Amino acid sequence: MPIRILPPMLANQIAAGEVVERPSSVVKELVENSLDAGADRIEIDIEKGGAKLVRIRDNGCGVPQDELVLALSRHATSKVETLDDLEGIMSLGFRGEALASISSVSRLTFTSRTESQSEAWQAQAEGREMAVTVRPAAHPVGTTVEVVDLFFNTPARRKFLRSEKTEFAHIDELIRRIALARFDVTLILRHNGKAVRQYRAAQTVQEQERRLAAVCGSPFMHHALAVESEHSDVHLRGWICSAQGGRPQNDLQYTYVNGRMMRDKLINHAIRQAYDELLPAEQHAAYVLYIELDPRQVDVNVHPAKHEVRFHQARLVHDFIFQALYTALRQHGDPELPLAESQVELPAAPAPSYPGQAPRADWYGAEHAYKPAPALAEGAPASVGRAGYGGRAEREEIDPRAVRGMQALLTTLPPAATGAEPSLPTETTSEAPLRALTLVAGRHLLWEQGGELALLSLRRAECALLLGHLREQWGQGLTSQPLLLPVSLKLPDSLLEQVAVRGEQLRRMGFELKSGARDTMILTRVPALLRSSDLARLFPELLQLLASQPEVLGEQEVEVLCRWLLEHGIAVAKVYDFATASRLLLELAQVPGQLEDVRLMRRVSLTPLMEELDRG
């Protein structure tokens, strides 16, 4: 057969094979159009599972009369105009294929009115012929799209539709997902004239939690933990169930990227790893998570149904999601868990492993600390810790597991003296027990020994402890970890020379490289401390530092390099949990002289304040 240009009607039907899989696909495309049009009220009417009728009515901005016919044409859209627009998409739709594809396999009526028009206009198209007729109509500001007799002209497609009950179940699940994506929109779903779902717009935290409970059920709410974490330009928030909220099926797993519903493999892999060893093999996690990042850092145009995306910094996004959820699950899990299972003496989270990769030995520090999620509504009070049911938030100042963990740690120390008068002696003895009291701003620990208070810098304490570890490991080489996505670096000749000269020293630090194209080196493994760092910036900086050191490194030069690793591997604004802070205090106490190091802590005397109060 000779090569020909496909007729428009045939091209539309081929496109419909990708866009319109079943009635729920029609609902998805039309509701997303309504959301893009700024609607805050959407009504969905379904008959016979969507095979007979799908009607979507919204109060959005509407479509002008002179654009109605164009709206039903293929590749016609108001959402992108240039290549730059395609690289930063924030709208849900953008390809301009939905209405043309749907109208090619159904009888479609498109009625719309803009605020500037005095009357509405209606466009009709039927099947293959694609002949569009336009006439006046009665309609408020907004749009109504009716899709009648889906696949009436493609019997082969129609016979693959499932039962009315099954097809409507797919639509119902779709509306549930949209209800979780847009709390600010009222959604009403009817089937065969009967109201099935009604999600009213939720503005306050209590209303949002009620919608969450309506969609996910009360068992989800009883085990839900509110989470929020941010790193660089990536923001994660939402709710996850503790391990006790595991389900026999994966029916409560909702993820969104910039408001778009997702079933992305990379995101799912990170979440599964965060729950690793917490859930039995036969159980599934439950969660509602929102990931927000610069739209230019994500490609949404990689899947016909837009179910998957491609992140430009996939390794960073994967590890960020894993780290945030790993910390939240182990820090704010069920307080009724036995001490042995709650992992009170929790080290910073181990780095995630990927399929086919050997286990990793070390992980120093978690840059993405858990923070309770704030209210989703503007101006509403923040909801802290465990999500409440029916608009209630249970507030916790200190995690009960962390308190029990501190009690367990203190059993290893000498017993406290009893019956002594409260005092603040000027000298303390090593036999006096240590007591961690409370976290201050997530970065300092207030502790007490022998009646004297002290404030510990947790970051400096972690650096001091790790510095000793790095010194010990230097002779045999620091632990390195493979990168999910190798980092390509274009280096000037002077730094390329340093890579060749300092190859052994770089290997001792945990770096592994291979040659790429001209002037390019590819990082494949890095020290555990730097795995989540900006390697494209830091590695050239390290080469410049090495260039200033002698070729044979002495103890002083090794110290400089170890401190450089700590400086860039442990975030200055890192937030610690109570259990980790308590562990750091205990480890410092086992190193002679560390509790007296003024670079790590300051003694706090309350004597002047007490005397002032006594005088008053």
HELIX and SHEET records of a PDB file:
HELIX    1   1 PRO A    8  VAL A   19  1                                  12    
HELIX    2   2 PRO A   23  ASP A   36  1                                  14    
HELIX    3   3 LYS A   48  GLY A   50  5                                   3    
HELIX    4   4 GLN A   65  GLU A   67  5                                   3    
HELIX    5   5 LEU A   68  ALA A   71  1                                   4    
HELIX    6   6 LEU A   83  LEU A   86  1                                   4    
HELIX    7   7 ALA A   98  SER A  104  1                                   7    
HELIX    8   8 GLY A  127  GLU A  129  5                                   3    
HELIX    9   9 PRO A  155  ARG A  158  1                                   4    
HELIX   10  10 GLU A  164  ALA A  181  1                                  18    
HELIX   11  11 VAL A  205  CYS A  216  1                                  12    
HELIX   12  12 SER A  218  HIS A  223  1                                   6    
HELIX   13  13 ALA A  243  GLY A  245  5                                   3    
HELIX   14  14 LYS A  265  ALA A  274  1                                  10    
HELIX   15  15 PRO A  295  GLN A  297  5                                   3    
HELIX   16  16 ALA A  314  GLN A  331  1                                  18    
HELIX   17  17 LEU A  339  SER A  342  1                                   4    
HELIX   18  18 PRO A  400  LEU A  410  1                                  11    
HELIX   19  19 LEU A  458  TRP A  474  1                                  17    
HELIX   20  20 ASP A  493  VAL A  501  1                                   9    
HELIX   21  21 GLY A  503  MET A  509  1                                   7    
HELIX   22  22 ALA A  528  LEU A  530  5                                   3    
HELIX   23  23 LEU A  535  ALA A  547  1                                  13    
HELIX   24  24 GLU A  555  GLY A  569  1                                  15    
HELIX   25  25 PHE A  578  ALA A  589  1                                  12    
HELIX   26  26 GLN A  594  GLU A  596  5                                   3    
HELIX   27  27 THR A  607  ARG A  615  1                                   9    
SHEET    1   A 8 THR A 133  ALA A 137  0                                        
SHEET    2   A 8 ALA A 120  GLU A 126 -1                                        
SHEET    3   A 8 ARG A 107  ARG A 113 -1                                        
SHEET    4   A 8 GLY A 142  VAL A 148 -1                                        
SHEET    5   A 8 LEU A  53  ASP A  58 -1                                        
SHEET    6   A 8 ARG A  41  GLU A  47 -1                                        
SHEET    7   A 8 THR A 186  HIS A 191  1                                        
SHEET    8   A 8 LYS A 194  TYR A 199 -1                                        
SHEET    1   B 5 ALA A 224  HIS A 231  0                                        
SHEET    2   B 5 VAL A 234  CYS A 241 -1                                        
SHEET    3   B 5 TYR A 287  GLU A 292 -1                                        
SHEET    4   B 5 GLN A 253  VAL A 257  1                                        
SHEET    5   B 5 ARG A 260  MET A 262 -1                                        
SHEET    1   C 2 VAL A 298  ASP A 299  0                                        
SHEET    2   C 2 ARG A 310  PHE A 311 -1                                        
SHEET    1   D 4 LEU A 434  VAL A 440  0                                        
SHEET    2   D 4 HIS A 444  GLN A 449 -1                                        
SHEET    3   D 4 GLU A 452  SER A 457 -1                                        
SHEET    4   D 4 MET A 601  VAL A 604 -1                                        
SHEET    1   E 3 SER A 480  LYS A 490  0                                        
SHEET    2   E 3 THR A 520  PRO A 527 -1                                        
SHEET    3   E 3 GLU A 512  SER A 515 -1                                        
END                                                                             
